[in-house]
Each structure stands twice: as C-alpha cells, then as structure tokens.
Amino acid sequence: MTIPLNRVQPDDVTLTNEEILRYSRHLIMPEVALSGQKRLKAASVLLIGTGGLGSPLALYLAAAGVGKIGLVDYDVVDATNLHRQVIHGESSLGVLKVESARKRMLDLNPDIEVVTYNEPFTSENALRIAADYDVLVDGTDNFPTRYLVNDVCVLLDKPNVYGSIFRFEGQASVFYAKEGPCYRCLFPEPPPPGLVPSCAEGGVLGILPGTIGTIQATETIKLILGVGSSLIGRLLLYDALAMTFEEVKLRKNPRCVICGPNPTVTGLIDYEQFCGVPGHDHEAEATSTWDLPVTELATRLKSGEDLKIIDVREPHEWQISHIEGARLIPLGELAGRMHELDTAQSYVLQCKSGVRSMKALELLYTAGFRKLNNLKGGINAWAREVDQALPVY
C-alpha cells in the first residue's frame, strides 16, 4: 500500500550529491533505492508531541530524510523530561520543546524543513495544521488528544501512526480508516476519568518511549515508501520487563461513530468534555475550592492547628520525600482504610502534584468526611516553596 503525497511529487524531487552520499545506505537497498529516497524527501509528516515518543520519532524521521516535518507542542523542557526525551538536553532547560527539537533535527540533517507549532493541538486549529501533511504521528499521552488526532485523520483521510507508553509497557498501531479500523473502532469510549494514570503519576521506564517511538518511525517510513506489512489492523503490545511482543488483530467496527457507514461524528467535538479530563501532555495541578496553598498549610501547622496530612502516594514515592508528620495511605488502599480516619478530624490530602490527592478527597467526601483540603501542587510545591531541602521529582 502506498499513501498519496500532497506537498510535492517524487518525480519533481532531486537529490544533491551530498544527499546521495548521506543516504547511501538507503539507496543500495532495493526496497528504498533512489525512487524511495525521493518519496521520503517529497513526504511531509506531522508529529503531535515532542516528548518521550516524539524524541526518537523526530530524530529518526529527520535522519531518514523526510522532507517536511511539523512539530506540535506548547511545553518547555523540564529536568524531569531528560531521562526519556532524548532530543533535548541540559542546554535546552526552559526552552520551548518545539524549538529545542527543531535545532537538534536541523543539526542532524540541515536538508529538511522543520515547521513548528507552539500551541496546543485543539479542535479549533487541528484541521488547519494537519491539512498539508501526508501522515500524522501521535506522540501524546492523554485521551482527549488521541481521540482528536484520530478524528482529524478520519475526516482528512490520513493515516494515524499511534503509540502509547506506561511504566514498562507500550502499544503501537496504524489507524487508517481508508484501509482498516480507526482508534474509535478499538476504543469507542474513553476510560472513566482517573482510571488510567498518566506517566507523570505512574512513571515510565526512560528507554520505553525509544522502543515504541522507533516502531512508530518505522511504520511511518514504511507507509511513505509503500513497503512491507504495516500495523494497520494490528495492535502491537510490548512488555519490556518480560521482553515480549504480542499482537492483537483489529477489525473495523461497522457501528463506528466516525468511520462506519453511518457516522454520527462528522466534525471535531469538545474532546475534554468527551473524555472528562484535560487535554494536555504535561502534569497538571488540580484546582478547586478545596485547594490549600502550601504556604498556608505551613503557617497553620506552625500556629499549632490540629491538621492531619494524609499522603496518598505509593511507598516508593514516600522514600523519595515526605512531609514530616504526614501519614501514608496510598490512594489504592484508601477505600479499605477509611475506618482508620475520624470524620471529626481536619485532613489535608497530599500527593505529588495535587491530582491523586483530589481523587482521594472526593472519595472521602462521598463517604461523609467534610473537614477536607487538597494540598495545591502536592509535595513538589512544598519542596519548592516551604522546605527546599526536599527534592523535587
């Protein structure tokens, strides 16, 4: 299967002597050859996300000679990114990710075009951004954007090269409604809000996005070249701990709301509302009327107020840092240990950033507790603003 190229046709592309030397290991492969390298130069690929998955994707697609690569992201490089987002470095801390990635890609291959979009990928701009690209590659880690990327690809008749990572496990597939199922065929509905933790909450093995991202890059290049068997109709499951790959066959859902014969979704929707969670790729702090700023908690504790801090993180996180006097009750154990708490007592729920602790607060409130607060920004905010001796992670 060969996908159509929209930007320029391969016959209109030439390779310089320098490019022929650069891609010589491609050119001597009959599956690529001169004609295939021209297709790569004529092709355009949009990468949504320049983080864990986007790093190997951007590096290898640039090195392979894909002529135009678009980068969509609106975050800046943070120290917590560097163990897995290998396109960025210490010198890029605080720099826009799209600019950091662009600089590295052009250093690797100055003959390509890199277009940056320093903005969230949303229902308002997605069709405009994606229209001129041949392939979209999903390097995000949140459900609203995954559904958005899928729907954009279906509506614009473009392939969606999908990847997902969490802790030691990853998934990859190619969703292309023209040839097989779309993402909604596999996941008609998003999971309930809070059921699936993000990488920021659950962690991720630093090398895992390298494995899945390079698989996505491979699938992208195969689509452009029209060689091999793509992952269309197949979901690849990778377990790094067991070092196993498994495959699940996928079928088109005849009742799919967007790619089925009688679609009910004919345009882009509000994906945050649809999924019930924010559509962003970086860790967010919960905000609500229950929030208690860390400086206010420090003041109230210093005054002798009887506040009990419940840390709902995991034991291995407690070992990294914890607030003196706090009590550890992991979120997963809270429902079974509520009998240990007193409804007359005032509690402050605390986690890493304020997300899990808000879920814990909602659980306790439903059970009848009323004297509750959520520590805004979690222990990381406490480490930044109150006790600088504690590490931020």
Summary of the structure (lengths in Angstrom):
residues: 393
radius of gyration: 23.5
end to end distance: 45.2
largest distance: 78.5
contacts: 1300
relative contact order: 0.11
helix: 37%
strand: 18%
